[in-house]
Amino acid sequence: MYKLSGTRDQLIEDGIKEGKEIGIKEGIEKGMEKKQIEIAKELLDVLDDLTISLKTKLPLEEIQKLRSHTM
């Protein structure tokens, strides 16, 4: 959400705050995806690709790529 009024310093401060919030959100999302990939790798030897995809919410293509790199 962008402000169109306020002092220059307030606008800069608001921009920095918003940038930090976006960065934190993106960092959390990347961390969660990394964890899903780690879990998927652990399941490759006990479950089929479709089941892993459904349970980790990762695309089937991602699971297939993981499997091809581990064999």
PDB file of N, H, CA, C and O in Angstrom:
ATOM      1  N   MET A   1       0.859  -1.169   0.000  1.00  0.00           N
ATOM      2  CA  MET A   1       0.000   0.000   0.000  1.00  0.00           C
ATOM      3  C   MET A   1       0.899   1.224   0.000  1.00  0.00           C
ATOM      4  O   MET A   1       1.725   1.400   0.895  1.00  0.00           O
ATOM      5  N   TYR A   2       0.736   2.052  -0.991  1.00  0.00           N
ATOM      6  H   TYR A   2       0.065   1.909  -1.718  1.00  0.00           H
ATOM      7  CA  TYR A   2       1.575   3.230  -1.130  1.00  0.00           C
ATOM      8  C   TYR A   2       0.861   4.475  -0.650  1.00  0.00           C
ATOM      9  O   TYR A   2      -0.309   4.694  -0.964  1.00  0.00           O
ATOM     10  N   LYS A   3       1.568   5.286   0.110  1.00  0.00           N
ATOM     11  H   LYS A   3       2.518   5.108   0.366  1.00  0.00           H
ATOM     12  CA  LYS A   3       1.053   6.573   0.552  1.00  0.00           C
ATOM     13  C   LYS A   3       1.432   7.617  -0.487  1.00  0.00           C
ATOM     14  O   LYS A   3       2.516   7.562  -1.068  1.00  0.00           O
ATOM     15  N   LEU A   4       0.554   8.547  -0.714  1.00  0.00           N
ATOM     16  H   LEU A   4      -0.327   8.592  -0.242  1.00  0.00           H
ATOM     17  CA  LEU A   4       0.839   9.605  -1.664  1.00  0.00           C
ATOM     18  C   LEU A   4       1.017  10.945  -0.985  1.00  0.00           C
ATOM     19  O   LEU A   4       1.223  11.954  -1.659  1.00  0.00           O
ATOM     20  N   SER A   5       0.942  10.977   0.327  1.00  0.00           N
ATOM     21  H   SER A   5       0.774  10.157   0.875  1.00  0.00           H
ATOM     22  CA  SER A   5       1.127  12.234   1.033  1.00  0.00           C
ATOM     23  C   SER A   5       1.969  12.004   2.273  1.00  0.00           C
ATOM     24  O   SER A   5       2.128  10.871   2.728  1.00  0.00           O
ATOM     25  N   GLY A   6       2.500  13.075   2.809  1.00  0.00           N
ATOM     26  H   GLY A   6       2.371  13.995   2.440  1.00  0.00           H
ATOM     27  CA  GLY A   6       3.350  13.006   3.986  1.00  0.00           C
ATOM     28  C   GLY A   6       4.689  13.620   3.666  1.00  0.00           C
ATOM     29  O   GLY A   6       4.980  13.968   2.522  1.00  0.00           O
ATOM     30  N   THR A   7       5.492  13.746   4.691  1.00  0.00           N
ATOM     31  H   THR A   7       5.255  13.463   5.621  1.00  0.00           H
ATOM     32  CA  THR A   7       6.815  14.307   4.468  1.00  0.00           C
ATOM     33  C   THR A   7       7.689  13.297   3.757  1.00  0.00           C
ATOM     34  O   THR A   7       7.395  12.101   3.740  1.00  0.00           O
ATOM     35  N   ARG A   8       8.749  13.780   3.181  1.00  0.00           N
ATOM     36  H   ARG A   8       8.988  14.751   3.194  1.00  0.00           H
ATOM     37  CA  ARG A   8       9.689  12.923   2.466  1.00  0.00           C
ATOM     38  C   ARG A   8      10.201  11.828   3.407  1.00  0.00           C
ATOM     39  O   ARG A   8      10.249  10.655   3.035  1.00  0.00           O
ATOM     40  N   ASP A   9      10.581  12.216   4.621  1.00  0.00           N
ATOM     41  H   ASP A   9      10.542  13.168   4.923  1.00  0.00           H
ATOM     42  CA  ASP A   9      11.098  11.244   5.587  1.00  0.00           C
ATOM     43  C   ASP A   9      10.054  10.200   5.959  1.00  0.00           C
ATOM     44  O   ASP A   9      10.379   9.023   6.116  1.00  0.00           O
ATOM     45  N   GLN A  10       8.785  10.631   6.104  1.00  0.00           N
ATOM     46  H   GLN A  10       8.521  11.587   5.976  1.00  0.00           H
ATOM     47  CA  GLN A  10       7.715   9.679   6.434  1.00  0.00           C
ATOM     48  C   GLN A  10       7.521   8.693   5.288  1.00  0.00           C
ATOM     49  O   GLN A  10       7.343   7.495   5.511  1.00  0.00           O
ATOM     50  N   LEU A  11       7.556   9.208   4.057  1.00  0.00           N
ATOM     51  H   LEU A  11       7.701  10.180   3.875  1.00  0.00           H
ATOM     52  CA  LEU A  11       7.386   8.337   2.898  1.00  0.00           C
ATOM     53  C   LEU A  11       8.528   7.320   2.804  1.00  0.00           C
ATOM     54  O   LEU A  11       8.303   6.147   2.506  1.00  0.00           O
ATOM     55  N   ILE A  12       9.739   7.781   3.059  1.00  0.00           N
ATOM     56  H   ILE A  12       9.921   8.734   3.301  1.00  0.00           H
ATOM     57  CA  ILE A  12      10.894   6.875   3.034  1.00  0.00           C
ATOM     58  C   ILE A  12      10.768   5.827   4.131  1.00  0.00           C
ATOM     59  O   ILE A  12      10.971   4.638   3.885  1.00  0.00           O
ATOM     60  N   GLU A  13      10.436   6.261   5.328  1.00  0.00           N
ATOM     61  H   GLU A  13      10.270   7.226   5.528  1.00  0.00           H
ATOM     62  CA  GLU A  13      10.272   5.333   6.448  1.00  0.00           C
ATOM     63  C   GLU A  13       9.183   4.309   6.167  1.00  0.00           C
ATOM     64  O   GLU A  13       9.358   3.123   6.446  1.00  0.00           O
ATOM     65  N   ASP A  14       8.059   4.759   5.615  1.00  0.00           N
ATOM     66  H   ASP A  14       7.916   5.722   5.387  1.00  0.00           H
ATOM     67  CA  ASP A  14       6.967   3.839   5.265  1.00  0.00           C
ATOM     68  C   ASP A  14       7.411   2.851   4.194  1.00  0.00           C
ATOM     69  O   ASP A  14       7.061   1.672   4.242  1.00  0.00           O
ATOM     70  N   GLY A  15       8.185   3.341   3.227  1.00  0.00           N
ATOM     71  H   GLY A  15       8.469   4.299   3.188  1.00  0.00           H
ATOM     72  CA  GLY A  15       8.686   2.461   2.169  1.00  0.00           C
ATOM     73  C   GLY A  15       9.622   1.400   2.716  1.00  0.00           C
ATOM     74  O   GLY A  15       9.557   0.239   2.311  1.00  0.00           O
ATOM     75  N   ILE A  16      10.489   1.793   3.632  1.00  0.00           N
ATOM     76  H   ILE A  16      10.541   2.736   3.961  1.00  0.00           H
ATOM     77  CA  ILE A  16      11.410   0.836   4.251  1.00  0.00           C
ATOM     78  C   ILE A  16      10.630  -0.203   5.048  1.00  0.00           C
ATOM     79  O   ILE A  16      10.918  -1.398   4.974  1.00  0.00           O
ATOM     80  N   LYS A  17       9.648   0.254   5.805  1.00  0.00           N
ATOM     81  H   LYS A  17       9.414   1.225   5.865  1.00  0.00           H
ATOM     82  CA  LYS A  17       8.834  -0.668   6.611  1.00  0.00           C
ATOM     83  C   LYS A  17       8.114  -1.667   5.708  1.00  0.00           C
ATOM     84  O   LYS A  17       8.097  -2.867   5.984  1.00  0.00           O
ATOM     85  N   GLU A  18       7.522  -1.160   4.630  1.00  0.00           N
ATOM     86  H   GLU A  18       7.536  -0.186   4.406  1.00  0.00           H
ATOM     87  CA  GLU A  18       6.807  -2.054   3.706  1.00  0.00           C
ATOM     88  C   GLU A  18       7.770  -3.027   3.045  1.00  0.00           C
ATOM     89  O   GLU A  18       7.442  -4.200   2.866  1.00  0.00           O
ATOM     90  N   GLY A  19       8.959  -2.551   2.681  1.00  0.00           N
ATOM     91  H   GLY A  19       9.226  -1.599   2.827  1.00  0.00           H
ATOM     92  CA  GLY A  19       9.967  -3.427   2.080  1.00  0.00           C
ATOM     93  C   GLY A  19      10.386  -4.543   3.018  1.00  0.00           C
ATOM     94  O   GLY A  19      10.548  -5.688   2.596  1.00  0.00           O
ATOM     95  N   LYS A  20      10.560  -4.210   4.293  1.00  0.00           N
ATOM     96  H   LYS A  20      10.428  -3.280   4.635  1.00  0.00           H
ATOM     97  CA  LYS A  20      10.917  -5.235   5.281  1.00  0.00           C
ATOM     98  C   LYS A  20       9.809  -6.267   5.415  1.00  0.00           C
ATOM     99  O   LYS A  20      10.080  -7.466   5.488  1.00  0.00           O
ATOM    100  N   GLU A  21       8.549  -5.805   5.447  1.00  0.00           N
ATOM    101  H   GLU A  21       8.328  -4.832   5.388  1.00  0.00           H
ATOM    102  CA  GLU A  21       7.418  -6.729   5.578  1.00  0.00           C
ATOM    103  C   GLU A  21       7.347  -7.670   4.390  1.00  0.00           C
ATOM    104  O   GLU A  21       7.106  -8.867   4.547  1.00  0.00           O
ATOM    105  N   ILE A  22       7.560  -7.121   3.200  1.00  0.00           N
ATOM    106  H   ILE A  22       7.756  -6.149   3.072  1.00  0.00           H
ATOM    107  CA  ILE A  22       7.542  -7.960   1.992  1.00  0.00           C
ATOM    108  C   ILE A  22       8.693  -8.958   2.033  1.00  0.00           C
ATOM    109  O   ILE A  22       8.517 -10.128   1.694  1.00  0.00           O
ATOM    110  N   GLY A  23       9.865  -8.499   2.446  1.00  0.00           N
ATOM    111  H   GLY A  23      10.008  -7.548   2.722  1.00  0.00           H
ATOM    112  CA  GLY A  23      11.032  -9.376   2.534  1.00  0.00           C
ATOM    113  C   GLY A  23      10.831 -10.508   3.526  1.00  0.00           C
ATOM    114  O   GLY A  23      11.192 -11.654   3.257  1.00  0.00           O
ATOM    115  N   ILE A  24      10.258 -10.184   4.660  1.00  0.00           N
ATOM    116  H   ILE A  24       9.963  -9.254   4.878  1.00  0.00           H
ATOM    117  CA  ILE A  24       9.993 -11.214   5.674  1.00  0.00           C
ATOM    118  C   ILE A  24       9.001 -12.239   5.133  1.00  0.00           C
ATOM    119  O   ILE A  24       9.193 -13.445   5.290  1.00  0.00           O
ATOM    120  N   LYS A  25       7.946 -11.753   4.498  1.00  0.00           N
ATOM    121  H   LYS A  25       7.790 -10.774   4.370  1.00  0.00           H
ATOM    122  CA  LYS A  25       6.932 -12.657   3.938  1.00  0.00           C
ATOM    123  C   LYS A  25       7.556 -13.579   2.897  1.00  0.00           C
ATOM    124  O   LYS A  25       7.311 -14.786   2.905  1.00  0.00           O
ATOM    125  N   GLU A  26       8.364 -13.010   1.998  1.00  0.00           N
ATOM    126  H   GLU A  26       8.563 -12.030   1.992  1.00  0.00           H
ATOM    127  CA  GLU A  26       9.005 -13.824   0.967  1.00  0.00           C
ATOM    128  C   GLU A  26       9.982 -14.823   1.580  1.00  0.00           C
ATOM    129  O   GLU A  26      10.089 -15.958   1.115  1.00  0.00           O
ATOM    130  N   GLY A  27      10.691 -14.401   2.622  1.00  0.00           N
ATOM    131  H   GLY A  27      10.604 -13.479   3.000  1.00  0.00           H
ATOM    132  CA  GLY A  27      11.625 -15.297   3.299  1.00  0.00           C
ATOM    133  C   GLY A  27      10.919 -16.472   3.945  1.00  0.00           C
ATOM    134  O   GLY A  27      11.392 -17.606   3.870  1.00  0.00           O
ATOM    135  N   ILE A  28       9.795 -16.206   4.573  1.00  0.00           N
ATOM    136  H   ILE A  28       9.411 -15.284   4.633  1.00  0.00           H
ATOM    137  CA  ILE A  28       9.006 -17.276   5.190  1.00  0.00           C
ATOM    138  C   ILE A  28       8.509 -18.242   4.127  1.00  0.00           C
ATOM    139  O   ILE A  28       8.574 -19.458   4.310  1.00  0.00           O
ATOM    140  N   GLU A  29       8.009 -17.702   3.009  1.00  0.00           N
ATOM    141  H   GLU A  29       7.956 -16.715   2.861  1.00  0.00           H
ATOM    142  CA  GLU A  29       7.509 -18.563   1.932  1.00  0.00           C
ATOM    143  C   GLU A  29       8.625 -19.441   1.363  1.00  0.00           C
ATOM    144  O   GLU A  29       8.416 -20.630   1.123  1.00  0.00           O
ATOM    145  N   LYS A  30       9.805 -18.861   1.146  1.00  0.00           N
ATOM    146  H   LYS A  30       9.974 -17.895   1.341  1.00  0.00           H
ATOM    147  CA  LYS A  30      10.930 -19.650   0.627  1.00  0.00           C
ATOM    148  C   LYS A  30      11.361 -20.717   1.624  1.00  0.00           C
ATOM    149  O   LYS A  30      11.694 -21.838   1.241  1.00  0.00           O
ATOM    150  N   GLY A  31      11.351 -20.362   2.904  1.00  0.00           N
ATOM    151  H   GLY A  31      11.080 -19.451   3.215  1.00  0.00           H
ATOM    152  CA  GLY A  31      11.705 -21.331   3.939  1.00  0.00           C
ATOM    153  C   GLY A  31      10.730 -22.491   3.986  1.00  0.00           C
ATOM    154  O   GLY A  31      11.127 -23.644   4.150  1.00  0.00           O
ATOM    155  N   MET A  32       9.444 -22.176   3.839  1.00  0.00           N
ATOM    156  H   MET A  32       9.122 -21.239   3.706  1.00  0.00           H
ATOM    157  CA  MET A  32       8.432 -23.233   3.848  1.00  0.00           C
ATOM    158  C   MET A  32       8.594 -24.142   2.634  1.00  0.00           C
ATOM    159  O   MET A  32       8.472 -25.361   2.747  1.00  0.00           O
ATOM    160  N   GLU A  33       8.869 -23.547   1.472  1.00  0.00           N
ATOM    161  H   GLU A  33       8.968 -22.556   1.380  1.00  0.00           H
ATOM    162  CA  GLU A  33       9.052 -24.362   0.271  1.00  0.00           C
ATOM    163  C   GLU A  33      10.294 -25.246   0.419  1.00  0.00           C
ATOM    164  O   GLU A  33      10.283 -26.412   0.022  1.00  0.00           O
ATOM    165  N   LYS A  34      11.357 -24.687   0.989  1.00  0.00           N
ATOM    166  H   LYS A  34      11.366 -23.740   1.311  1.00  0.00           H
ATOM    167  CA  LYS A  34      12.568 -25.479   1.199  1.00  0.00           C
ATOM    168  C   LYS A  34      12.278 -26.666   2.108  1.00  0.00           C
ATOM    169  O   LYS A  34      12.760 -27.771   1.858  1.00  0.00           O
ATOM    170  N   LYS A  35      11.498 -26.448   3.153  1.00  0.00           N
ATOM    171  H   LYS A  35      11.106 -25.550   3.355  1.00  0.00           H
ATOM    172  CA  LYS A  35      11.143 -27.532   4.073  1.00  0.00           C
ATOM    173  C   LYS A  35      10.301 -28.590   3.362  1.00  0.00           C
ATOM    174  O   LYS A  35      10.489 -29.786   3.582  1.00  0.00           O
ATOM    175  N   GLN A  36       9.367 -28.147   2.503  1.00  0.00           N
ATOM    176  H   GLN A  36       9.214 -27.175   2.324  1.00  0.00           H
ATOM    177  CA  GLN A  36       8.546 -29.102   1.744  1.00  0.00           C
ATOM    178  C   GLN A  36       9.434 -29.971   0.859  1.00  0.00           C
ATOM    179  O   GLN A  36       9.202 -31.173   0.730  1.00  0.00           O
ATOM    180  N   ILE A  37      10.448 -29.362   0.249  1.00  0.00           N
ATOM    181  H   ILE A  37      10.637 -28.385   0.354  1.00  0.00           H
ATOM    182  CA  ILE A  37      11.356 -30.112  -0.616  1.00  0.00           C
ATOM    183  C   ILE A  37      12.156 -31.118   0.208  1.00  0.00           C
ATOM    184  O   ILE A  37      12.356 -32.254  -0.222  1.00  0.00           O
ATOM    185  N   GLU A  38      12.611 -30.705   1.385  1.00  0.00           N
ATOM    186  H   GLU A  38      12.449 -29.782   1.734  1.00  0.00           H
ATOM    187  CA  GLU A  38      13.339 -31.622   2.265  1.00  0.00           C
ATOM    188  C   GLU A  38      12.468 -32.820   2.651  1.00  0.00           C
ATOM    189  O   GLU A  38      12.930 -33.961   2.647  1.00  0.00           O
ATOM    190  N   ILE A  39      11.217 -32.552   2.981  1.00  0.00           N
ATOM    191  H   ILE A  39      10.841 -31.625   2.984  1.00  0.00           H
ATOM    192  CA  ILE A  39      10.289 -33.629   3.339  1.00  0.00           C
ATOM    193  C   ILE A  39      10.066 -34.553   2.150  1.00  0.00           C
ATOM    194  O   ILE A  39      10.076 -35.775   2.294  1.00  0.00           O
ATOM    195  N   ALA A  40       9.865 -33.962   0.975  1.00  0.00           N
ATOM    196  H   ALA A  40       9.857 -32.968   0.859  1.00  0.00           H
ATOM    197  CA  ALA A  40       9.653 -34.764  -0.227  1.00  0.00           C
ATOM    198  C   ALA A  40      10.839 -35.684  -0.486  1.00  0.00           C
ATOM    199  O   ALA A  40      10.655 -36.850  -0.834  1.00  0.00           O
ATOM    200  N   LYS A  41      12.051 -35.171  -0.319  1.00  0.00           N
ATOM    201  H   LYS A  41      12.201 -34.224  -0.036  1.00  0.00           H
ATOM    202  CA  LYS A  41      13.242 -35.998  -0.526  1.00  0.00           C
ATOM    203  C   LYS A  41      13.260 -37.193   0.424  1.00  0.00           C
ATOM    204  O   LYS A  41      13.660 -38.292   0.041  1.00  0.00           O
ATOM    205  N   GLU A  42      12.827 -36.972   1.653  1.00  0.00           N
ATOM    206  H   GLU A  42      12.502 -36.079   1.963  1.00  0.00           H
ATOM    207  CA  GLU A  42      12.794 -38.054   2.636  1.00  0.00           C
ATOM    208  C   GLU A  42      11.752 -39.117   2.287  1.00  0.00           C
ATOM    209  O   GLU A  42      11.876 -40.269   2.703  1.00  0.00           O
ATOM    210  N   LEU A  43      10.744 -38.740   1.537  1.00  0.00           N
ATOM    211  H   LEU A  43      10.643 -37.805   1.199  1.00  0.00           H
ATOM    212  CA  LEU A  43       9.660 -39.672   1.208  1.00  0.00           C
ATOM    213  C   LEU A  43       9.881 -40.424  -0.103  1.00  0.00           C
ATOM    214  O   LEU A  43       9.149 -41.366  -0.407  1.00  0.00           O
ATOM    215  N   LEU A  44      10.872 -40.019  -0.872  1.00  0.00           N
ATOM    216  H   LEU A  44      11.466 -39.254  -0.625  1.00  0.00           H
ATOM    217  CA  LEU A  44      11.079 -40.616  -2.189  1.00  0.00           C
ATOM    218  C   LEU A  44      11.263 -42.132  -2.150  1.00  0.00           C
ATOM    219  O   LEU A  44      10.855 -42.833  -3.077  1.00  0.00           O
ATOM    220  N   ASP A  45      11.868 -42.631  -1.095  1.00  0.00           N
ATOM    221  H   ASP A  45      12.199 -42.063  -0.342  1.00  0.00           H
ATOM    222  CA  ASP A  45      12.117 -44.074  -1.045  1.00  0.00           C
ATOM    223  C   ASP A  45      10.953 -44.879  -0.483  1.00  0.00           C
ATOM    224  O   ASP A  45      11.011 -46.108  -0.455  1.00  0.00           O
ATOM    225  N   VAL A  46       9.886 -44.198  -0.030  1.00  0.00           N
ATOM    226  H   VAL A  46       9.839 -43.199  -0.052  1.00  0.00           H
ATOM    227  CA  VAL A  46       8.769 -44.949   0.549  1.00  0.00           C
ATOM    228  C   VAL A  46       7.413 -44.665  -0.099  1.00  0.00           C
ATOM    229  O   VAL A  46       6.465 -45.423   0.105  1.00  0.00           O
ATOM    230  N   LEU A  47       7.307 -43.588  -0.871  1.00  0.00           N
ATOM    231  H   LEU A  47       8.077 -42.972  -1.037  1.00  0.00           H
ATOM    232  CA  LEU A  47       6.024 -43.245  -1.496  1.00  0.00           C
ATOM    233  C   LEU A  47       6.194 -42.951  -2.982  1.00  0.00           C
ATOM    234  O   LEU A  47       7.291 -42.641  -3.448  1.00  0.00           O
ATOM    235  N   ASP A  48       5.103 -43.052  -3.706  1.00  0.00           N
ATOM    236  H   ASP A  48       4.212 -43.304  -3.327  1.00  0.00           H
ATOM    237  CA  ASP A  48       5.127 -42.726  -5.130  1.00  0.00           C
ATOM    238  C   ASP A  48       5.061 -41.202  -5.312  1.00  0.00           C
ATOM    239  O   ASP A  48       4.705 -40.470  -4.388  1.00  0.00           O
ATOM    240  N   ASP A  49       5.408 -40.747  -6.506  1.00  0.00           N
ATOM    241  H   ASP A  49       5.697 -41.342  -7.256  1.00  0.00           H
ATOM    242  CA  ASP A  49       5.492 -39.315  -6.798  1.00  0.00           C
ATOM    243  C   ASP A  49       4.170 -38.585  -6.581  1.00  0.00           C
ATOM    244  O   ASP A  49       4.160 -37.493  -6.013  1.00  0.00           O
ATOM    245  N   LEU A  50       3.071 -39.159  -7.016  1.00  0.00           N
ATOM    246  H   LEU A  50       3.079 -40.046  -7.477  1.00  0.00           H
ATOM    247  CA  LEU A  50       1.776 -38.494  -6.891  1.00  0.00           C
ATOM    248  C   LEU A  50       1.403 -38.290  -5.425  1.00  0.00           C
ATOM    249  O   LEU A  50       0.928 -37.216  -5.054  1.00  0.00           O
ATOM    250  N   THR A  51       1.607 -39.284  -4.604  1.00  0.00           N
ATOM    251  H   THR A  51       1.993 -40.156  -4.905  1.00  0.00           H
ATOM    252  CA  THR A  51       1.292 -39.172  -3.179  1.00  0.00           C
ATOM    253  C   THR A  51       2.159 -38.098  -2.519  1.00  0.00           C
ATOM    254  O   THR A  51       1.665 -37.293  -1.729  1.00  0.00           O
ATOM    255  N   ILE A  52       3.436 -38.092  -2.843  1.00  0.00           N
ATOM    256  H   ILE A  52       3.838 -38.746  -3.484  1.00  0.00           H
ATOM    257  CA  ILE A  52       4.334 -37.075  -2.280  1.00  0.00           C
ATOM    258  C   ILE A  52       3.868 -35.684  -2.707  1.00  0.00           C
ATOM    259  O   ILE A  52       3.837 -34.760  -1.895  1.00  0.00           O
ATOM    260  N   SER A  53       3.514 -35.543  -3.958  1.00  0.00           N
ATOM    261  H   SER A  53       3.539 -36.294  -4.617  1.00  0.00           H
ATOM    262  CA  SER A  53       3.029 -34.260  -4.472  1.00  0.00           C
ATOM    263  C   SER A  53       1.775 -33.808  -3.737  1.00  0.00           C
ATOM    264  O   SER A  53       1.664 -32.648  -3.340  1.00  0.00           O
ATOM    265  N   LEU A  54       0.851 -34.711  -3.561  1.00  0.00           N
ATOM    266  H   LEU A  54       0.941 -35.653  -3.883  1.00  0.00           H
ATOM    267  CA  LEU A  54      -0.400 -34.363  -2.871  1.00  0.00           C
ATOM    268  C   LEU A  54      -0.160 -33.972  -1.420  1.00  0.00           C
ATOM    269  O   LEU A  54      -0.771 -33.029  -0.919  1.00  0.00           O
ATOM    270  N   LYS A  55       0.714 -34.683  -0.757  1.00  0.00           N
ATOM    271  H   LYS A  55       1.211 -35.450  -1.164  1.00  0.00           H
ATOM    272  CA  LYS A  55       0.940 -34.443   0.673  1.00  0.00           C
ATOM    273  C   LYS A  55       1.835 -33.239   0.959  1.00  0.00           C
ATOM    274  O   LYS A  55       1.681 -32.590   1.993  1.00  0.00           O
ATOM    275  N   THR A  56       2.766 -32.934   0.057  1.00  0.00           N
ATOM    276  H   THR A  56       2.891 -33.461  -0.784  1.00  0.00           H
ATOM    277  CA  THR A  56       3.661 -31.795   0.281  1.00  0.00           C
ATOM    278  C   THR A  56       3.162 -30.530  -0.403  1.00  0.00           C
ATOM    279  O   THR A  56       3.680 -29.441  -0.152  1.00  0.00           O
ATOM    280  N   LYS A  57       2.164 -30.665  -1.262  1.00  0.00           N
ATOM    281  H   LYS A  57       1.744 -31.549  -1.465  1.00  0.00           H
ATOM    282  CA  LYS A  57       1.618 -29.542  -2.040  1.00  0.00           C
ATOM    283  C   LYS A  57       2.621 -29.014  -3.070  1.00  0.00           C
ATOM    284  O   LYS A  57       2.468 -27.905  -3.581  1.00  0.00           O
ATOM    285  N   LEU A  58       3.642 -29.813  -3.368  1.00  0.00           N
ATOM    286  H   LEU A  58       3.766 -30.714  -2.953  1.00  0.00           H
ATOM    287  CA  LEU A  58       4.597 -29.460  -4.415  1.00  0.00           C
ATOM    288  C   LEU A  58       4.086 -30.002  -5.743  1.00  0.00           C
ATOM    289  O   LEU A  58       3.421 -31.037  -5.770  1.00  0.00           O
ATOM    290  N   PRO A  59       4.386 -29.322  -6.838  1.00  0.00           N
ATOM    291  CA  PRO A  59       3.949 -29.820  -8.152  1.00  0.00           C
ATOM    292  C   PRO A  59       4.558 -31.197  -8.451  1.00  0.00           C
ATOM    293  O   PRO A  59       5.694 -31.485  -8.074  1.00  0.00           O
ATOM    294  N   LEU A  60       3.793 -32.020  -9.119  1.00  0.00           N
ATOM    295  H   LEU A  60       2.870 -31.786  -9.425  1.00  0.00           H
ATOM    296  CA  LEU A  60       4.259 -33.360  -9.478  1.00  0.00           C
ATOM    297  C   LEU A  60       5.574 -33.289 -10.250  1.00  0.00           C
ATOM    298  O   LEU A  60       6.460 -34.120 -10.050  1.00  0.00           O
ATOM    299  N   GLU A  61       5.697 -32.311 -11.118  1.00  0.00           N
ATOM    300  H   GLU A  61       4.977 -31.637 -11.281  1.00  0.00           H
ATOM    301  CA  GLU A  61       6.922 -32.151 -11.905  1.00  0.00           C
ATOM    302  C   GLU A  61       8.140 -31.926 -10.999  1.00  0.00           C
ATOM    303  O   GLU A  61       9.234 -32.409 -11.290  1.00  0.00           O
ATOM    304  N   GLU A  62       7.945 -31.203  -9.920  1.00  0.00           N
ATOM    305  H   GLU A  62       7.057 -30.810  -9.683  1.00  0.00           H
ATOM    306  CA  GLU A  62       9.031 -30.963  -8.960  1.00  0.00           C
ATOM    307  C   GLU A  62       9.459 -32.267  -8.287  1.00  0.00           C
ATOM    308  O   GLU A  62      10.650 -32.514  -8.094  1.00  0.00           O
ATOM    309  N   ILE A  63       8.493 -33.083  -7.940  1.00  0.00           N
ATOM    310  H   ILE A  63       7.526 -32.882  -8.097  1.00  0.00           H
ATOM    311  CA  ILE A  63       8.794 -34.375  -7.306  1.00  0.00           C
ATOM    312  C   ILE A  63       9.545 -35.268  -8.289  1.00  0.00           C
ATOM    313  O   ILE A  63      10.525 -35.918  -7.926  1.00  0.00           O
ATOM    314  N   GLN A  64       9.082 -35.293  -9.529  1.00  0.00           N
ATOM    315  H   GLN A  64       8.286 -34.765  -9.824  1.00  0.00           H
ATOM    316  CA  GLN A  64       9.747 -36.105 -10.546  1.00  0.00           C
ATOM    317  C   GLN A  64      11.183 -35.636 -10.772  1.00  0.00           C
ATOM    318  O   GLN A  64      12.085 -36.448 -10.974  1.00  0.00           O
ATOM    319  N   LYS A  65      11.384 -34.329 -10.734  1.00  0.00           N
ATOM    320  H   LYS A  65      10.651 -33.669 -10.570  1.00  0.00           H
ATOM    321  CA  LYS A  65      12.726 -33.779 -10.895  1.00  0.00           C
ATOM    322  C   LYS A  65      13.605 -34.192  -9.709  1.00  0.00           C
ATOM    323  O   LYS A  65      14.764 -34.565  -9.892  1.00  0.00           O
ATOM    324  N   LEU A  66      13.055 -34.125  -8.506  1.00  0.00           N
ATOM    325  H   LEU A  66      12.114 -33.822  -8.357  1.00  0.00           H
ATOM    326  CA  LEU A  66      13.805 -34.543  -7.326  1.00  0.00           C
ATOM    327  C   LEU A  66      14.210 -36.015  -7.432  1.00  0.00           C
ATOM    328  O   LEU A  66      15.343 -36.392  -7.132  1.00  0.00           O
ATOM    329  N   ARG A  67      13.245 -36.835  -7.870  1.00  0.00           N
ATOM    330  H   ARG A  67      12.324 -36.529  -8.114  1.00  0.00           H
ATOM    331  CA  ARG A  67      13.528 -38.271  -7.974  1.00  0.00           C
ATOM    332  C   ARG A  67      14.617 -38.539  -9.013  1.00  0.00           C
ATOM    333  O   ARG A  67      15.494 -39.373  -8.785  1.00  0.00           O
ATOM    334  N   SER A  68      14.570 -37.853 -10.130  1.00  0.00           N
ATOM    335  H   SER A  68      13.857 -37.176 -10.314  1.00  0.00           H
ATOM    336  CA  SER A  68      15.558 -38.083 -11.179  1.00  0.00           C
ATOM    337  C   SER A  68      16.963 -37.652 -10.744  1.00  0.00           C
ATOM    338  O   SER A  68      17.956 -38.187 -11.236  1.00  0.00           O
ATOM    339  N   HIS A  69      17.045 -36.696  -9.833  1.00  0.00           N
ATOM    340  H   HIS A  69      16.238 -36.261  -9.434  1.00  0.00           H
ATOM    341  CA  HIS A  69      18.346 -36.238  -9.343  1.00  0.00           C
ATOM    342  C   HIS A  69      18.899 -37.114  -8.232  1.00  0.00           C
ATOM    343  O   HIS A  69      20.087 -37.046  -7.917  1.00  0.00           O
ATOM    344  N   THR A  70      18.049 -37.932  -7.640  1.00  0.00           N
ATOM    345  H   THR A  70      17.083 -37.987  -7.896  1.00  0.00           H
ATOM    346  CA  THR A  70      18.525 -38.790  -6.538  1.00  0.00           C
ATOM    347  C   THR A  70      18.884 -40.188  -7.013  1.00  0.00           C
ATOM    348  O   THR A  70      19.495 -40.951  -6.265  1.00  0.00           O
ATOM    349  N   MET A  71      18.531 -40.529  -8.196  1.00  0.00           N
ATOM    350  H   MET A  71      18.034 -39.909  -8.804  1.00  0.00           H
ATOM    351  CA  MET A  71      18.793 -41.878  -8.707  1.00  0.00           C
ATOM    352  C   MET A  71      20.115 -41.935  -9.418  1.00  0.00           C
ATOM    353  O   MET A  71      20.504 -42.992  -9.914  1.00  0.00           O
TER     354      MET A  71
END
